[in-house]
Amino acid sequence: MSEPITRRKLLVDYRIRAAKCENCGRVYFPPKSFCNVEGRRSRMREVDHFYKRGTLLSCNVIRGPTKKFDYLHSFLSGIIHFQNDNLKVPGRITDYVPPPEEVDVTEFIGREVVPRFRKTYEDGASGLIYYSSLNFSFEDDYYPFQEYMPIKSSGSKNEGKPGIVGYGVYLPRFRIKNEAQGVLSVAERTVPFADEDTTTFSVEAGKRALIHSAIDNRYVKKCFVGSESAPYAVNPSMSTVSQVLELGEKYEDGFFSGGIDSQFACKAATDLFIDAAALVAYPTFGGEYVMVIGADNSQAAAGDPLDYTVGAGGAAFIFGKRDVIATLDCYVPYTSDTPDFYRRDGEEYPQHGGRFTGVPAYFKHVGTAMRAALRESNLTPKDIQYVVNHSPNAKFPYQVAVEEGFDREQIEPGLVVKYIGNLYSGSCPTALAAVLDIAEPGDKILMTSYGSGAGSDAYIFTVTDEIEKKRGRSITVKEQIENPHRQYVDYNTYRRWKESS
Amino acid sequence: MKSIKRLKPLAAVVGAGRTKFGELWYKNPEELLTEAGLKAMESVEYGLMRKDIQACYFGSFLYQVTNKLALIPGYMARELGMNIPMSTTEAACGSGGSALYNACLGIRSGEYDVALVGGFEKMTDRSEKIIDDLMFAGDPHEFGAGYTFAGLYASMMARYIHDYGDGSDGKCREALALVTCKNHHHAMGNEYAQFRREFSVDDVLNSPLVADPIRMLHCSPVSDGAVALVVVSPEVAKNYTDMPIYIVGSQQATDDVSICSRESLTGIKATRLAMEKVLKETSMTMGDIQVAEAHDCFTIEETFFLEDSGFCGRGEGWKIVYDSYKSFNGSKHIPYVNGNRELVVNAGGGLKADGHPVGATGVRQVYECFKQLRSEAGGNQVDTEPNVALCHNIGGTGGIATVHILMRDLYK
């Protein structure tokens, strides 16, 4: 597909955009400029179905796909009916692997489905990657329907210190179990489906953050996506996220918002938390909110020790200064040129210095930043309710926290790495979200990230009363970890899907 | 003669020729078309010279992709050594029927008295990518949803089974396999057919899954082939043969390219509209039709035809198939029976067994009816000496439908 065709197509596909005649209510997909019934009297306006749910009218199992879909082997394709608009669209059912024997597809008819932002296919290893929201998962399965209902802010009277306004976590449905006790205490890990990658994780996490925060997407003026597995070396994931989530005021087919993709190994996202908080407080920024996303399809060569700890997924945080659920009270960065883990441009997998990644790298940077943050805040470990550290495995974050004077109760809630694996840039943000899911107003959280190469950012957050109002709008990390619909795959499937992502 | 009403014909077919259908690896598309065209010309009883032909109408879907060439008129001007007006119609699997429809318009306009109509396709030159190529006839969003052509029909078939076959104790699914059994049985006497082999219901229902619920033996094959007709104005028909086959109805209708935007998943609106128009044009009912060539690209489509044409009611097609097959005692053609109506569908095996070189199919259907109405169909000649035949050719999943009614004797 050519670049111009891609541009035209994504404007429709990213949001399942259609055209509605305001005179008679008929809806057309793909959108058209006039109503077949009203003719010249037509008054057409754009409607989209990104946050809607539909019903499966019919489907089939594709067993011999077109070349572009060979990477999925076999899958369900169907016709989805959005009842409110009486609109029917074609869609692929994702996160479903058909068995080899015949499936009675008539049993799927009538089931509710939710749009998912996924990769459709790509033009080889060097060409464009095509994404769409015309992919759906069953609503009664892993991914429930969530309504996006922006709420008008209570205004300047609730304005104060910048901090977190909302967050969203996206963890794929599929998991792989580690042997016996797990490797470095990682018992199981998230596995991306073949059509997922860092950009799709980012969009899904960002979508959930908007739903959780209930802010208006038009007021998000900046978006950062931190990752070390961006699908493109050049071409930002951030612009895809902005286009799909419509961040910023719309103008023609673009948006008055900005941002970048960032890279600093596993702290690519957390490094920008302070920038996000600073921007919303800066008078000439002109926007209300900044979104920071940390996501990775964590890379590891087959057989490498990392191959037994890496996961996939990510989290998005929205920073603002109104209706804040956790204020950002302290920030301490610590950096040195320590080459413990690296990947040269064009190489597929990272390399690392084995045991060197421990004491002189992770422990030195994380410990130093933690101590400095406590010192600058005049706090002791006893003043902190939860401690969250970057989690390449479950042992490092636990050990460094104990060394700094924290106990199991403070550490354990953030050790989600045991169940989801190392999400690289998404690791610390996801662990922070897990803690916010259960934190009470007044709680203090010390979060310290680590990025190889090397550096740490220590943050102290204080939870506000606002957090209670937003509970119930999120799908908690625990709910995702324990989701009864999560599905385990074998090692070969895990490698195949991971490498096609 | 059932009545004394004489129908006014639009055009007449006076010659027809075709290649065998199948994997024809040693010929280019223009060579296949030339072979069929020359056979059609040579079949004209009182002779036809190339100089008699005033225009050519070709139909093909994918030749630009499969063979990396365009401007078939230029190739055919070279092959036939003529410089007359020629045009190519693309309407996916309905290209052949559409080419004939256009030829009828040319003749009805009075501009031409003699035209050559040809349909062709060369699918095995690119068999590795043909599944992708066929999706050019689907909406790009259907392609983006991972659909294949079999998949689109499978979704229609699934909905049909859900809506009308539920509680039938598997009979509906069996009926959709019986269409295959019938059409392969019909092809046994067809010397040009791609597959002259009988299949049982078990064979169909145990064949490899292509797009559940569609299995390989529910599908028409990938084929090469070409067919040509000599079509003339009724006024000059008798100059060429004593037994012209008259085209008394020629109609076409269209619908949204995507199955998603259509009114129904369990029928083809374009077929219904074209059928209504052609029956009105000829003042006929389906009871007047004795043999029909239905577009059975997948067995569900032949079932849709029975309903869309009005031969039976909505949701009753599979029951007609089932009961007709199960109650059949003869040895040759298995007619569909609805009350006192009998209709032989796809006497030569249809797309399923004769083959489906997509652009050739609509013309092949008329070739088959031409032969049947003249009692020249050889091993697959029906026993009933039919006088009225119908050809139903659709493009894509029903984005276009063309229907022609042919008669040997114009009295009805």
Interface residues (C-beta under 8 A of the other chain):
Chain A: K9 D13 Y28 F29 P30 L57 S58 C59 N60 V61 I62 R63 G64 P65 T66 K67 K68 F69 L72 F75 S77 G78 I79 K88 V89 P90 G91 R92 P98 E102 V103 D104 V105 T106 I109 T120 Y130 S132 L134
Chain B: K129 I131 D132 M135 D139 P140 H141 E142 F143 G144 A145 G146 Y147 T148 A150 G151 A154 S155 M156 M157 A158 R159 I161 H162 D166 P208 L209 V210 A211 D212 P213 I214 S258 I259 C260 S261 L265
